């Protein structure tokens, strides 16, 4: 693997880790009662949800584009893992869009 491909792989792995950490903070903060740092992180995310949704979309788009462009270059076991992770991230993104849309539509008018 050349240096450029190694750097791209590192960036892609970091993107996966950040997206899964973000999803974990969102779902645990939204649906499971915790105290401490997790609650503060979720409140911060909830305060700037539009910004984080745009960032999440860009991360998922880069993961999906990598899935499409490098499909033939990857070994079969890695294709399966990449496909499963991409499907999980896209499904979580669509679910969060729906939840946030429902939350915003049920807010009382100001």
Contact map, one row per residue, 1 for C-alpha under 8 A:
11101100000000000000000000000000000000000000000000000000000000000000000000000000000000000000000000000000000000
11111100000000000000000000000000000000000000000000000000000000000000000000000000000000000000000000000000000000
11111110000000000000000000000000000000000000000000000000000000000000000000000000000000000000000000000000000000
01111111000000000000000000000000000000000000000000000000000000000000000000000000000000000000000000000000000000
11111111100000000000000000000000000000000000000000000000000000000000000000000000000000000000000000000000000000
11111111110000000000000000000000000000000000000000000000000000000000000000000000000000000000000000000000000000
00111111111000000000000000000000000000000000000000000000000000000000000000000000000000000000000000000000000000
00011111111100000000000000000000000000000000000000000000000000000000000000000000000000000000000000000000000000
00001111111110000000000000000000000000000000000000000000000000000000000000000000000000000000000000000000000000
00000111111111000000000000000000000000000000000000000000000000000000000000000000000000000000000000000000000000
00000011111111100000000000000000000000000000000000000000000000000000000000000000000000000000000000000000000000
00000001111111110000000000000000000000000000000000000000000000100000000000000000000000000000000000000000000000
00000000111111111000000000000000000000000000000000000000000000000000000000000000000000000000000000000000000000
00000000011111111100000000000000000000000000000000000000000000000000000000000000000000000000000000000000000000
00000000001111111110000000000000000000000000000000000000001000100000000000000000000000000000000000000000000000
00000000000111111111000000000000000000000000000000000000000000100000000000000000000000000000000000000000000000
00000000000011111111100000000000000000000000000000000000000000000000000000000000000000000000000000000000000000
00000000000001111111110000000000000000000000000000000000000000000000000000000000000000000000000000000000000000
00000000000000111111111000000000000000000000000000000001001000000000000000000000000000001000000000000000000000
00000000000000011111111100000000000000000000000000000000000000000000000000000000000000001000000000000000000000
00000000000000001111111110000000000000000000000000000000000000000000000000000000000000000000000000000000000000
00000000000000000111111111000000000000000000000000000000000000000000000000000000000000000000000000000000000000
00000000000000000011111111100000000000000000000000000000000000000000000000000000000000000001000000000000000000
00000000000000000001111111110000000000000000000000000000000000000000000000000000000000000000000000000000000000
00000000000000000000111111111000000001001100000000000000000000000000000000000000000000000000000000000000000000
00000000000000000000011111111100000000000100100000000000000000000000000000000000000000000000000000000000000000
00000000000000000000001111111111000000000000000000000000000000000000000000000000000000000000000000000000000000
00000000000000000000000111111111110000000000000000000000000000000000000000000000000000000000000000000000000000
00000000000000000000000011111111110001100100000000000000000000000000000000000000000000000000000000000000000000
00000000000000000000000001111111100000000100000000000000000000000000000000000000000000000000000000000000000000
00000000000000000000000000111111100000000000000000000000000000000000000000000000000000000000000000000000000000
00000000000000000000000000111111110000000000000000000000000000000000000000000000000000000000000000000000000000
00000000000000000000000000011111111000000000000000000000000000000000000000000000000000000000000000000000000000
00000000000000000000000000011001111101100000000000000000000000000000000000000000000000000000000000000000000000
00000000000000000000000000000000111111100000000000000000000000000000000000000000000000000000000000000000000000
00000000000000000000000000000000011111110000000000000000000000000000000000000000000000000000000000000000000000
00000000000000000000000000000000001111111000000000000000000000000000000000000000000000000000000000000000000000
00000000000000000000000010001000011111111100000000000000000000000000000000000000000000000000000000000000000000
00000000000000000000000000001000011111111110000000000000000000000000000000000000000000000000000000000000000000
00000000000000000000000000000000000111111111000000000000000000000000000000000000000000000000000000000000000000
00000000000000000000000010000000000011111111100000000000000000000000000000000000000000000000000000000000000000
00000000000000000000000011001100000001111111110000000000000000000000000000000000000000000000000000000000000000
00000000000000000000000000000000000000111111111000000000000000000000000000000000000000000000000000000000000000
00000000000000000000000000000000000000011111111100000000000000000000000000000000000000000000000000000000000000
00000000000000000000000001000000000000001111111110010000000000000000000000000000000000000000000000000000000000
00000000000000000000000000000000000000000111111110000000000000000000000000000000000000000000000000000000000000
00000000000000000000000000000000000000000011111110000000000000000000000000000000000000000000000000000000000000
00000000000000000000000000000000000000000001111111110000000000000000000000000000000000000000000000000000000000
00000000000000000000000000000000000000000000111111111000000000000000000000000000000000000000000000000000000000
00000000000000000000000000000000000000000000000111111100000000000000000000000000000000000000000000000000000000
00000000000000000000000000000000000000000000000111111110000000000000000000000000000000000000000000000000000000
00000000000000000000000000000000000000000000100111111111000000000000000000000000000000000000000000000000000000
00000000000000000000000000000000000000000000000011111111100000000000000000000000000000000000000000000000000000
00000000000000000000000000000000000000000000000001111111110000000000000000000000000000000000000000000000000000
00000000000000000000000000000000000000000000000000111111111000000000000000000000000000000000000000000000000000
00000000000000000010000000000000000000000000000000011111111100000000000000000000000000000000100000000000000000
00000000000000000000000000000000000000000000000000001111111110000000000000000000000000000000100000000000000000
00000000000000000000000000000000000000000000000000000111111111000000000000000000000000000000000000000000000000
00000000000000100010000000000000000000000000000000000011111111100000000000000000000000000000000000000000000000
00000000000000000000000000000000000000000000000000000001111111110000000000000000000001001100000000000000000000
00000000000000000000000000000000000000000000000000000000111111111000000000000000000000000000000000000000000000
00000000000000000000000000000000000000000000000000000000011111111100000000000000000000000000000000000000000000
00000000000100110000000000000000000000000000000000000000001111111110000000000000000001000000000000000000000000
00000000000000000000000000000000000000000000000000000000000111111111000000000000000001000000000000000000000000
00000000000000000000000000000000000000000000000000000000000011111111100000000000000000000000000000000000000000
00000000000000000000000000000000000000000000000000000000000001111111111000000000000000000000000000000000000000
00000000000000000000000000000000000000000000000000000000000000111111111000000010011001000000000000000000000000
00000000000000000000000000000000000000000000000000000000000000011111111000000000000000000000000000000000000000
00000000000000000000000000000000000000000000000000000000000000001111111100000000000000000000000000000000000000
00000000000000000000000000000000000000000000000000000000000000000111111111000000000000000000000000000000000000
00000000000000000000000000000000000000000000000000000000000000000111111111000010000000000000000000000000000000
00000000000000000000000000000000000000000000000000000000000000000000111111100000000000000000000000000000000000
00000000000000000000000000000000000000000000000000000000000000000000011111100000000000000000000000000000000000
00000000000000000000000000000000000000000000000000000000000000000000011111110110000000000000000000000000000000
00000000000000000000000000000000000000000000000000000000000000000000000111111110000000000000000000000000000000
00000000000000000000000000000000000000000000000000000000000000000000000001111111000000000000000000000000000000
00000000000000000000000000000000000000000000000000000000000000000000000000111111100000000000000000000000000000
00000000000000000000000000000000000000000000000000000000000000000000000001111111110000000000000000000000000000
00000000000000000000000000000000000000000000000000000000000000000010001001111111111000000000000000000000000000
00000000000000000000000000000000000000000000000000000000000000000000000000011111111100000000000000000000000000
00000000000000000000000000000000000000000000000000000000000000000000000000001111111110000000000000000000000000
00000000000000000000000000000000000000000000000000000000000000000010000000000111111111000000000000000000000000
00000000000000000000000000000000000000000000000000000000000000000010000000000011111111100000000000000000000000
00000000000000000000000000000000000000000000000000000000000000000000000000000001111111110000000000000000000000
00000000000000000000000000000000000000000000000000000000000000000000000000000000111111111000000000000000000000
00000000000000000000000000000000000000000000000000000000000100110010000000000000011111111100000000000000000000
00000000000000000000000000000000000000000000000000000000000000000000000000000000001111111110000000000000000000
00000000000000000000000000000000000000000000000000000000000000000000000000000000000111111111000000000000000000
00000000000000000011000000000000000000000000000000000000000100000000000000000000000011111111100000000000000000
00000000000000000000000000000000000000000000000000000000000100000000000000000000000001111111110000000000000000
00000000000000000000000000000000000000000000000000000000000000000000000000000000000000111111111000000000000000
00000000000000000000001000000000000000000000000000000000000000000000000000000000000000011111111100000000000000
00000000000000000000000000000000000000000000000000000001100000000000000000000000000000001111111110000000000000
00000000000000000000000000000000000000000000000000000000000000000000000000000000000000000111111111000000000000
00000000000000000000000000000000000000000000000000000000000000000000000000000000000000000011111111100000000000
00000000000000000000000000000000000000000000000000000000000000000000000000000000000000000001111111110000000000
00000000000000000000000000000000000000000000000000000000000000000000000000000000000000000000111111111000000000
00000000000000000000000000000000000000000000000000000000000000000000000000000000000000000000011111111100000000
00000000000000000000000000000000000000000000000000000000000000000000000000000000000000000000001111111110000000
00000000000000000000000000000000000000000000000000000000000000000000000000000000000000000000000111111111000000
00000000000000000000000000000000000000000000000000000000000000000000000000000000000000000000000011111111100000
00000000000000000000000000000000000000000000000000000000000000000000000000000000000000000000000001111111110000
00000000000000000000000000000000000000000000000000000000000000000000000000000000000000000000000000111111111000
00000000000000000000000000000000000000000000000000000000000000000000000000000000000000000000000000011111111000
00000000000000000000000000000000000000000000000000000000000000000000000000000000000000000000000000001111111000
00000000000000000000000000000000000000000000000000000000000000000000000000000000000000000000000000000111111100
00000000000000000000000000000000000000000000000000000000000000000000000000000000000000000000000000000011111110
00000000000000000000000000000000000000000000000000000000000000000000000000000000000000000000000000000000011111
00000000000000000000000000000000000000000000000000000000000000000000000000000000000000000000000000000000001111
00000000000000000000000000000000000000000000000000000000000000000000000000000000000000000000000000000000000111
